[in-house]
Amino acid sequence: MNAWHPWRWARDHHPDLIIDCTRRLAGDAMGLLGERKIWLHRGLTQAERRTTLTHEIIHIEQPDASEAAVERETARRLITTDQLVDAFRWLRHPTVADLADHLWVDRQAAACRMQHLDPIEVAQIEAATDGDWSWTA
């Protein structure tokens, strides 16, 4: 179960990228993307920084992708099927907040990942929990 590590990915795949976590961003912005710089709002939690950095990296790598596609890819990279199986073995009937906390992502990423499960992923969770799991968005 390999966890996505956006800081390591940025270092290894985008060595010229500067990541700045020292500024307050305007409005509700959690992150902003410049030509060679990503700004992360300084008030974010570690899970929010991890999620927002992943989101901005995907914008760099897939510049023509829609916002919805970027959100789905962010959730997919951050949350593997194995991690979901582990979460539901432990939590069985989690809230969005419980799942996000367990998976070290923000609530939006947890909800997005669950909304876009494919039938094989659902079957894997079902098998791992003997069918004793549920999800309420």
Stockholm file with secondary structure:
# STOCKHOLM 1.0

chainA/1-137         MNAWHPWRWARDHHPDLIIDCTRRLAGDAMGLLGERKIWLHRGLTQAERRTTLTHEIIHIEQPDASEAAVERETARRLITTDQLVDAFRWLRHPTVADLADHLWVDRQAAACRMQHLDPIEVAQIEAATDGDWSWTA
#=GR chainA/1-137 SS CCCCCHHHHHHHHCTTCEEECSSCCSTTCSEEECSSEEEECTTCCHHHHHHHHHHHHHHHHCTTCCHHHHHHHHHHHHSCHHHHHHHHHHHSSCCHHHHHHHHTSCHHHHHHHHHTCCHHHHHHHHHHTTTCCCCCC
#=GC SS_cons         CCCCCHHHHHHHHCTTCEEECSSCCSTTCSEEECSSEEEECTTCCHHHHHHHHHHHHHHHHCTTCCHHHHHHHHHHHHSCHHHHHHHHHHHSSCCHHHHHHHHTSCHHHHHHHHHTCCHHHHHHHHHHTTTCCCCCC
//
